[in-house]
């Protein structure tokens, strides 16, 4: 089961009343449940997704089609699949990881440390994009890959990639 833990900004943008938010339950998915936040980059809206167990993250820019409760989970799964493929994770491991996410619910955020990590990621992505000359000039792939290669204190100074790869190897 996929629980997308939405910040208040995302809940408001999607028109999600608090009464429709589930209480997230622990999951057996190797990458855990996911947090999602929304932020501005220049004149564009972006969504950042973060695994609660590995702190693996990526951002997706909003296009002309509005993001809805129907499209957000699809965006997240497609973005995660693409990220793992770009890292060279095998199709079998990706498929086994995604098998846990065929059903999903929206949930409220429930961890202050996770929200702190999510907010740090938003600031890092905003800063790196601006430092590289804005959306029109930056290498967004390099920024996302580099962010996930940063040692994290919450992960015992491992990187998000190292923790993700170790969890996905358990599926093999």
Secondary structure, 3 states (H helix, E strand, C coil): CEEEEECHHHHHHHCCCHHHCECCCCCCCCCCCEEEEEEEECCEEEEEEEECCCCCEEEEECCCCCCCHHHHHHHHHHHHHHHHHHCCCCHHHHHHHHHHHCCEEEEECCCHHHHHHHHHHHHHHHHHHHHCCCCCCCCHHHHHHHHCCCEEHHHCCEEHHHHHHHHHHCCC
